Amino acid sequence: VKFSNYSWLVKESTQRVGPGDNFFSAGRSNVSVNCFGALNLRMNRIDNGVVSCAEVVSRDSFSYGTYRIALAPDRFEFNPSVVFGVFLYNESLAPLHNEVDIEFSRWNMPVNLNSQYIVFDSAIRPSSYRFNTFASDRATLHEIVVKKDSIHFRSFYMNSSGKNSARLYAATSMANVWSPKRPYAHMRFNLWLK
């Protein structure tokens, strides 16, 4: 699929795979790009109530830099077992991988905060920061800044008037969590069941 001027591979599985021990479908009902150029990920019920999930992986790999992700409004009050993730992931180092995530989920706990920034470094010591993203009529903008010695996250509610202004609602920085030896990673977007 072509999205945001990049080519993306669509994950497909005929047996359960991670994350979450799920089936993934490359069908247009699970992954599509609309006429405005927005990526749409969906989960669908298939045979016997089984759910097919969605994931796309960039063909290109990325390194240090700033990554901005805009999300449409009202996407944060879904089923507590649903996870939406935006992340950089170096699969060549698995299980000792570099992974930088922004995830939206309550992780099967309805009282949990519904958003988190999390980094898995090469020693599998996750560093995380949890916060709430509230459903509203405003889009949100999320930013990951990857530097050699630190990673910075910020999330904004966009102004509903259409002006180029935004209100910061979450931010954190994490030092010494990204391996400078293997800084390259693929960008991924996924929607799956915990």
Backbone as JSON, one array per atom type, in Angstrom:
{
  "sequence": "VKFSNYSWLVKESTQRVGPGDNFFSAGRSNVSVNCFGALNLRMNRIDNGVVSCAEVVSRDSFSYGTYRIALAPDRFEFNPSVVFGVFLYNESLAPLHNEVDIEFSRWNMPVNLNSQYIVFDSAIRPSSYRFNTFASDRATLHEIVVKKDSIHFRSFYMNSSGKNSARLYAATSMANVWSPKRPYAHMRFNLWLK",
  "N": [[0.85, -1.17, 0.0], [0.45, 2.31, -0.6], [1.33, 5.1, 1.23], [1.55, 8.26, 2.74], [3.67, 9.09, 1.12], [5.35, 6.89, 1.11], [6.11, 3.39, 0.63], [4.39, 0.57, 1.88], [4.42, -2.58, 3.47], [1.9, -5.02, 3.9], [0.83, -6.83, 6.61], [0.15, -10.29, 6.75], [-1.33, -13.27, 7.88], [-1.83, -16.79, 8.18], [-2.01, -18.27, 10.34], [-2.05, -17.94, 13.93], [-0.2, -15.17, 15.12], [2.17, -12.87, 16.62], [1.66, -9.35, 17.25], [-0.11, -10.28, 20.25], [-1.07, -12.85, 19.66], [-2.67, -13.21, 17.25], [-4.66, -13.32, 14.19], [-3.77, -11.86, 11.08], [-4.8, -9.76, 8.42], [-4.37, -8.94, 4.99], [-6.29, -7.87, 3.46], [-8.44, -5.48, 1.76], [-10.51, -4.72, 3.39], [-9.39, -4.64, 5.85], [-7.04, -3.06, 5.68], [-6.53, 0.03, 4.21], [-6.17, 2.96, 2.1], [-7.63, 6.07, 2.14], [-9.44, 8.44, 0.0], [-8.38, 10.85, 0.74], [-5.85, 10.33, 1.39], [-5.39, 9.19, 3.84], [-4.43, 6.63, 6.1], [-6.25, 3.73, 6.84], [-6.96, 1.45, 9.3], [-8.5, -1.58, 10.2], [-10.3, -3.94, 12.22], [-11.76, -7.11, 11.63], [-14.46, -9.41, 11.93], [-14.1, -12.81, 11.29], [-14.43, -16.21, 10.2], [-16.17, -18.24, 12.57], [-16.27, -16.3, 14.6], [-13.71, -15.39, 14.96], [-11.24, -12.83, 14.96], [-9.77, -10.75, 12.51], [-6.82, -8.91, 12.39], [-4.89, -5.84, 11.82], [-1.9, -4.66, 10.23], [0.72, -2.57, 9.11], [3.93, -2.22, 7.57], [6.72, -0.23, 7.08], [8.53, -0.17, 4.02], [10.93, 1.09, 3.81], [13.7, 1.77, 6.0], [14.32, 3.64, 8.98], [16.06, 6.17, 10.88], [17.69, 8.26, 13.18], [15.8, 11.17, 13.97], [12.79, 13.17, 13.46], [9.5, 12.14, 13.92], [6.21, 12.48, 12.95], [2.83, 11.92, 13.65], [-0.42, 12.11, 12.66], [-3.65, 11.74, 13.93], [-7.03, 10.88, 13.32], [-10.03, 12.3, 14.8], [-11.77, 11.05, 17.8], [-10.87, 8.36, 18.32], [-10.22, 6.9, 20.56], [-11.71, 5.6, 22.5], [-12.19, 2.83, 22.34], [-12.9, -0.73, 22.56], [-11.62, -2.17, 25.57], [-9.73, -4.2, 25.13], [-8.54, -3.75, 22.72], [-5.72, -2.68, 20.84], [-4.0, 0.02, 19.51], [-1.18, 0.75, 17.73], [1.71, 2.74, 17.04], [4.85, 2.65, 15.83], [8.46, 2.41, 15.89], [10.56, -0.19, 14.92], [13.08, -2.56, 15.19], [13.44, -5.35, 13.71], [15.54, -7.04, 13.12], [17.1, -7.32, 15.33], [15.64, -8.77, 17.13], [15.12, -11.13, 19.82], [16.24, -9.03, 21.21], [15.75, -6.06, 20.75], [15.51, -2.76, 19.3], [12.88, -0.73, 20.06], [10.4, 1.65, 19.71], [7.55, 3.05, 20.84], [4.25, 4.46, 20.46], [1.33, 3.85, 22.0], [-2.13, 3.06, 22.08], [-4.4, 1.99, 24.25], [-6.3, 0.22, 26.73], [-5.4, -2.07, 27.76], [-6.93, -4.37, 28.48], [-7.95, -3.56, 30.9], [-10.37, -1.69, 32.08], [-10.1, 0.59, 33.73], [-7.57, 1.57, 33.31], [-5.17, 4.07, 32.23], [-5.34, 5.3, 28.87], [-3.28, 5.55, 26.99], [0.19, 5.34, 25.96], [3.7, 6.0, 26.0], [6.43, 4.1, 25.08], [9.58, 2.49, 25.37], [11.63, -0.08, 24.32], [14.72, -1.12, 24.99], [17.98, -2.37, 23.93], [18.49, -4.13, 25.95], [16.12, -5.09, 26.79], [14.73, -3.63, 28.74], [12.01, -2.1, 29.49], [11.06, 1.29, 29.21], [8.6, 3.5, 30.23], [5.79, 5.75, 29.85], [2.71, 6.66, 30.94], [-0.54, 7.95, 30.0], [-3.63, 9.81, 29.45], [-5.58, 9.98, 26.5], [-8.15, 11.83, 25.41], [-11.36, 11.21, 23.98], [-12.58, 13.23, 21.4], [-13.76, 15.9, 19.26], [-11.57, 16.72, 17.98], [-8.6, 16.32, 16.07], [-5.55, 14.53, 16.79], [-2.05, 15.05, 17.28], [1.01, 13.4, 17.21], [4.32, 13.05, 18.31], [7.55, 11.75, 17.81], [10.83, 12.04, 18.68], [13.89, 10.98, 17.78], [17.03, 10.76, 19.01], [20.62, 10.41, 19.21], [21.32, 9.96, 21.89], [18.94, 10.07, 23.3], [15.31, 9.91, 23.5], [12.4, 11.62, 22.63], [9.03, 12.38, 23.34], [5.91, 13.76, 22.34], [2.51, 14.81, 22.58], [-0.34, 16.25, 21.09], [-3.47, 18.05, 21.17], [-5.22, 19.01, 18.38], [-6.19, 22.21, 17.1], [-9.58, 22.83, 16.79], [-10.59, 24.73, 15.1], [-9.23, 24.73, 12.77], [-6.97, 26.21, 12.46], [-3.38, 26.53, 12.52], [-2.6, 25.6, 15.18], [-1.98, 24.06, 18.34], [-2.6, 22.13, 21.32], [-0.5, 21.07, 23.78], [-0.65, 17.98, 25.46], [0.6, 15.8, 26.56], [3.88, 14.7, 27.37], [7.23, 13.48, 27.36], [10.64, 12.59, 28.07], [13.28, 10.31, 27.38], [16.33, 9.04, 28.32], [19.35, 7.52, 27.07], [18.29, 5.12, 25.89], [18.2, 4.06, 23.36], [19.84, 2.09, 21.07], [22.86, 3.11, 19.79], [24.4, 1.59, 18.13], [22.88, 0.1, 16.34], [20.88, 1.83, 14.87], [18.79, 1.77, 13.02], [15.41, 1.3, 11.95], [12.16, -0.04, 11.12], [9.12, 1.66, 10.43], [5.96, 1.11, 11.87], [2.44, 0.53, 11.88], [-0.24, -0.64, 13.76], [-3.22, -2.53, 14.55], [-4.76, -4.37, 16.94], [-5.76, -7.23, 18.99], [-5.47, -7.57, 22.46]],
  "CA": [[0.0, 0.0, 0.0], [1.2, 3.56, -0.65], [0.8, 6.01, 2.25], [2.47, 9.29, 3.21], [4.81, 9.07, 0.2], [6.18, 5.7, 1.33], [5.49, 2.09, 0.36], [4.22, -0.21, 3.11], [4.01, -3.98, 3.37], [0.74, -5.32, 4.74], [1.04, -8.11, 7.28], [-0.89, -11.3, 6.57], [-0.98, -14.55, 8.5], [-2.85, -17.83, 8.13], [-2.05, -18.82, 11.7], [-1.9, -16.89, 14.96], [1.13, -14.61, 15.3], [2.19, -11.67, 17.45], [1.38, -9.27, 18.67], [-1.38, -10.71, 20.81], [-1.51, -14.15, 19.2], [-3.79, -12.87, 16.39], [-4.6, -13.45, 12.74], [-3.68, -10.56, 10.41], [-5.28, -9.82, 7.05], [-3.93, -7.91, 4.05], [-7.44, -7.49, 2.65], [-8.82, -4.06, 1.77], [-11.42, -4.45, 4.5], [-8.56, -4.42, 7.03], [-6.05, -2.01, 5.43], [-6.78, 0.81, 3.0], [-5.85, 4.38, 2.13], [-8.81, 6.71, 1.58], [-9.22, 9.43, -1.07], [-7.64, 11.97, 1.32], [-4.5, 9.86, 1.68], [-5.29, 8.71, 5.22], [-4.38, 5.19, 6.31], [-7.34, 3.19, 7.66], [-6.78, 0.08, 9.78], [-9.73, -2.1, 10.81], [-10.38, -5.36, 12.58], [-12.98, -7.71, 11.11], [-14.8, -10.77, 12.36], [-14.07, -13.8, 10.22], [-15.07, -17.48, 10.58], [-16.33, -18.66, 13.98], [-16.06, -15.18, 15.52], [-12.3, -15.02, 15.03], [-11.02, -11.47, 14.46], [-8.54, -10.48, 11.75], [-6.24, -7.63, 12.78], [-4.22, -5.14, 10.71], [-0.59, -4.06, 10.48], [1.54, -2.2, 7.95], [5.34, -2.06, 7.89], [7.39, 0.54, 6.03], [9.59, -0.85, 3.27], [12.16, 1.81, 4.15], [14.05, 1.84, 7.42], [14.56, 5.01, 9.41], [17.04, 6.3, 11.95], [17.48, 9.44, 14.0], [14.96, 12.17, 13.32], [11.49, 13.5, 14.03], [8.38, 11.43, 13.3], [4.94, 13.06, 13.36], [1.7, 11.09, 13.27], [-1.7, 12.77, 12.91], [-4.74, 10.78, 14.05], [-8.38, 11.43, 13.22], [-10.69, 12.4, 16.11], [-12.63, 10.0, 18.35], [-10.32, 7.01, 18.11], [-9.55, 6.47, 21.78], [-12.6, 4.95, 23.46], [-12.61, 1.54, 21.83], [-12.9, -1.86, 23.48], [-10.39, -2.18, 26.37], [-8.76, -5.2, 24.68], [-7.99, -3.32, 21.43], [-4.48, -1.91, 20.91], [-3.53, 0.69, 18.3], [0.22, 1.11, 17.94], [2.54, 3.43, 16.05], [6.15, 2.38, 16.43], [9.69, 2.06, 15.18], [10.91, -1.53, 15.4], [14.21, -3.18, 14.49], [13.22, -6.79, 13.83], [16.78, -7.8, 12.96], [17.7, -7.51, 16.64], [14.72, -9.48, 18.0], [14.26, -10.4, 20.74], [16.94, -7.87, 21.79], [15.49, -5.1, 19.69], [15.16, -1.37, 19.56], [11.47, -0.51, 19.76], [9.91, 2.92, 20.24], [6.11, 2.96, 20.58], [3.12, 5.18, 21.03], [0.25, 2.87, 21.96], [-3.42, 3.47, 22.63], [-5.12, 0.8, 24.73], [-6.46, 0.09, 28.18], [-4.76, -3.34, 28.07], [-7.93, -5.22, 29.13], [-8.29, -3.01, 32.22], [-11.14, -0.48, 31.77], [-9.71, 1.76, 34.53], [-6.22, 2.02, 32.93], [-4.96, 5.17, 31.3], [-5.5, 4.68, 27.55], [-2.18, 5.86, 26.06], [1.51, 5.24, 26.56], [4.95, 6.02, 25.25], [7.24, 3.03, 25.66], [10.8, 2.16, 24.65], [12.34, -1.3, 24.68], [16.1, -0.96, 24.51], [18.64, -3.62, 23.57], [18.55, -5.02, 27.11], [14.73, -5.4, 27.12], [14.28, -2.91, 29.94], [11.11, -1.08, 28.98], [10.83, 2.57, 29.87], [7.29, 3.9, 29.74], [5.08, 6.91, 30.41], [1.28, 6.47, 30.62], [-1.36, 9.16, 30.06], [-4.93, 9.66, 28.79], [-5.98, 10.74, 25.32], [-9.6, 11.86, 25.52], [-12.13, 11.27, 22.75], [-13.13, 14.56, 21.15], [-13.93, 16.18, 17.84], [-10.3, 17.25, 17.5], [-7.54, 15.38, 15.73], [-4.37, 14.6, 17.65], [-0.75, 14.96, 16.62], [1.96, 12.74, 18.1], [5.67, 13.27, 17.8], [8.66, 10.99, 18.37], [12.12, 12.58, 18.25], [14.92, 10.01, 18.12], [18.39, 11.29, 18.97], [21.62, 9.39, 19.54], [21.38, 9.68, 23.32], [17.65, 10.24, 23.96], [14.08, 9.89, 22.72], [11.44, 12.58, 23.17], [7.66, 12.18, 22.87], [4.94, 14.81, 22.63], [1.19, 14.62, 21.99], [-1.09, 17.51, 21.04], [-4.81, 18.16, 20.61], [-5.19, 20.02, 17.33], [-7.22, 23.23, 17.21], [-10.74, 22.46, 15.98], [-10.93, 25.8, 14.16], [-8.48, 24.54, 11.54], [-5.74, 26.99, 12.46], [-2.17, 25.75, 12.83], [-2.22, 25.67, 16.59], [-2.23, 22.81, 19.03], [-2.38, 22.18, 22.77], [0.27, 19.94, 24.3], [-1.31, 17.33, 26.58], [1.48, 14.78, 27.15], [5.26, 14.76, 26.88], [8.28, 12.95, 28.22], [11.93, 12.3, 27.44], [13.95, 9.13, 27.93], [17.75, 9.09, 27.96], [20.13, 6.28, 27.0], [17.4, 3.98, 25.67], [18.23, 3.67, 21.94], [21.19, 1.61, 20.78], [23.49, 3.79, 18.67], [25.07, 0.61, 17.26], [21.93, -0.35, 15.31], [19.79, 2.79, 15.02], [17.78, 1.72, 11.97], [14.19, 0.56, 12.28], [11.01, 0.16, 10.25], [7.93, 2.23, 11.06], [4.81, 0.21, 11.81], [1.14, 0.89, 12.45], [-1.04, -1.85, 13.86], [-4.47, -2.56, 15.31], [-4.82, -5.78, 17.31], [-6.42, -7.58, 20.26], [-4.6, -8.0, 23.56]],
  "C": [[0.91, 1.24, 0.0], [0.54, 4.55, 0.32], [1.88, 6.98, 2.67], [3.79, 9.3, 2.42], [5.79, 7.92, 0.43], [5.39, 4.46, 0.92], [5.51, 1.27, 1.64], [3.83, -1.63, 2.77], [2.84, -4.2, 4.31], [0.9, -6.72, 5.3], [-0.16, -9.03, 7.05], [-0.42, -12.59, 7.21], [-2.14, -15.52, 8.37], [-2.92, -18.6, 9.44], [-1.81, -17.68, 12.68], [-0.44, -16.49, 15.11], [1.03, -13.39, 16.22], [2.04, -10.42, 16.62], [0.0, -9.85, 19.03], [-1.89, -12.05, 20.34], [-2.77, -14.02, 18.34], [-3.57, -13.33, 14.96], [-4.52, -12.03, 12.16], [-4.08, -10.74, 8.95], [-4.74, -8.66, 6.23], [-5.07, -7.43, 3.17], [-7.79, -6.01, 2.79], [-9.8, -3.73, 2.9], [-10.66, -4.25, 5.81], [-7.6, -3.24, 6.87], [-6.38, -1.29, 4.13], [-6.29, 2.24, 3.21], [-7.02, 5.09, 1.46], [-8.44, 7.79, 0.56], [-8.47, 10.67, -0.57], [-6.2, 11.58, 1.66], [-4.3, 9.35, 3.09], [-5.3, 7.19, 5.27], [-5.52, 4.78, 7.23], [-7.01, 1.75, 8.01], [-8.07, -0.34, 10.46], [-9.51, -3.55, 11.23], [-11.72, -5.86, 12.08], [-13.2, -9.08, 11.69], [-14.77, -11.68, 11.13], [-14.7, -15.08, 10.75], [-15.07, -17.72, 12.08], [-16.01, -17.54, 14.97], [-14.62, -14.76, 15.69], [-12.13, -13.64, 14.4], [-9.72, -11.41, 13.67], [-8.09, -9.07, 12.09], [-5.47, -7.03, 11.61], [-2.88, -4.6, 11.15], [0.07, -3.73, 9.16], [2.95, -1.91, 8.44], [5.99, -1.29, 6.76], [8.43, -0.32, 5.32], [10.94, -0.22, 3.6], [12.43, 1.69, 5.64], [14.48, 3.27, 7.73], [15.54, 5.01, 10.57], [16.69, 7.5, 12.81], [16.62, 10.44, 13.24], [13.66, 12.38, 14.07], [10.39, 12.82, 13.23], [7.09, 12.02, 13.85], [3.8, 12.23, 12.79], [0.44, 11.83, 13.65], [-2.78, 11.7, 12.92], [-6.07, 11.5, 14.01], [-9.03, 11.46, 14.6], [-11.46, 11.14, 16.49], [-12.14, 8.59, 18.12], [-9.81, 6.38, 19.42], [-10.45, 5.81, 22.81], [-13.11, 3.63, 22.91], [-12.54, 0.48, 22.92], [-11.58, -1.92, 24.26], [-9.34, -3.2, 25.94], [-8.11, -4.84, 23.34], [-6.74, -2.47, 21.67], [-4.22, -1.29, 19.53], [-2.11, 1.16, 18.57], [0.84, 1.79, 16.75], [3.95, 3.28, 16.59], [7.26, 2.15, 15.43], [10.18, 0.75, 15.78], [12.03, -2.09, 14.55], [14.1, -4.69, 14.67], [14.49, -7.61, 13.69], [17.48, -8.07, 14.29], [16.83, -8.34, 17.58], [15.36, -10.73, 18.57], [14.94, -9.21, 21.42], [16.87, -6.74, 20.78], [15.36, -3.67, 20.21], [13.71, -1.2, 19.15], [11.01, 0.75, 20.47], [8.45, 3.02, 19.85], [5.33, 4.13, 21.15], [1.95, 4.22, 20.88], [-0.99, 3.44, 22.65], [-4.19, 2.21, 22.97], [-5.31, 0.92, 26.24], [-5.94, -1.26, 28.66], [-5.66, -4.26, 28.9], [-8.33, -4.75, 30.52], [-9.03, -1.7, 32.0], [-10.73, 0.76, 32.56], [-8.31, 2.28, 34.16], [-6.26, 3.32, 32.14], [-4.88, 4.58, 29.9], [-4.37, 4.95, 26.56], [-0.84, 5.66, 26.76], [2.6, 5.45, 25.52], [5.8, 4.93, 25.9], [8.43, 2.75, 24.76], [11.35, 0.87, 25.22], [13.74, -1.14, 24.12], [16.71, -2.34, 24.26], [18.78, -4.58, 24.75], [17.15, -5.42, 27.58], [14.34, -4.83, 28.48], [13.32, -1.83, 29.47], [11.08, 0.16, 29.86], [9.51, 3.08, 29.34], [6.76, 5.12, 30.49], [3.63, 6.77, 29.97], [0.52, 7.77, 30.82], [-2.7, 8.88, 29.37], [-5.0, 10.54, 27.56], [-7.5, 10.68, 25.31], [-10.26, 11.96, 24.15], [-12.7, 12.67, 22.6], [-13.31, 14.72, 19.65], [-12.65, 16.74, 17.22], [-9.33, 16.12, 17.15], [-6.4, 15.52, 16.74], [-3.12, 14.46, 16.8], [0.24, 14.4, 17.63], [3.33, 12.81, 17.47], [6.66, 12.41, 18.56], [9.93, 11.62, 17.81], [13.19, 11.62, 18.73], [16.28, 10.66, 17.92], [19.35, 10.18, 19.39], [21.59, 9.0, 21.01], [20.04, 9.81, 24.04], [16.5, 10.13, 22.96], [13.09, 10.8, 23.42], [10.08, 12.33, 22.53], [6.83, 13.41, 23.22], [3.62, 14.47, 21.94], [0.4, 15.91, 22.14], [-2.53, 17.25, 20.62], [-4.74, 19.28, 19.59], [-6.36, 20.97, 17.52], [-8.37, 22.87, 16.28], [-11.13, 23.53, 14.96], [-10.16, 25.68, 12.84], [-7.21, 25.37, 11.46], [-4.57, 26.1, 12.85], [-1.74, 25.95, 14.27], [-2.64, 24.37, 17.26], [-1.96, 23.0, 20.51], [-1.68, 20.91, 23.2], [-0.49, 19.31, 25.47], [-0.48, 16.2, 27.19], [2.86, 14.93, 26.54], [6.18, 14.09, 27.88], [9.54, 12.75, 27.39], [12.55, 11.11, 28.14], [15.38, 9.14, 27.42], [18.36, 7.69, 27.94], [19.27, 5.03, 26.8], [17.41, 3.47, 24.23], [19.65, 3.28, 21.59], [21.8, 2.34, 19.59], [24.2, 2.84, 17.71], [24.19, 0.19, 16.1], [20.72, 0.59, 15.33], [18.66, 2.67, 14.01], [16.6, 0.85, 12.34], [13.12, 0.87, 11.25], [9.88, 0.79, 11.06], [6.79, 1.26, 10.85], [3.59, 0.89, 12.41], [0.37, -0.42, 12.6], [-2.25, -1.65, 14.76], [-4.73, -4.02, 15.63], [-5.5, -5.96, 18.66], [-5.39, -8.09, 21.25], [-5.07, -9.34, 24.05]]
}
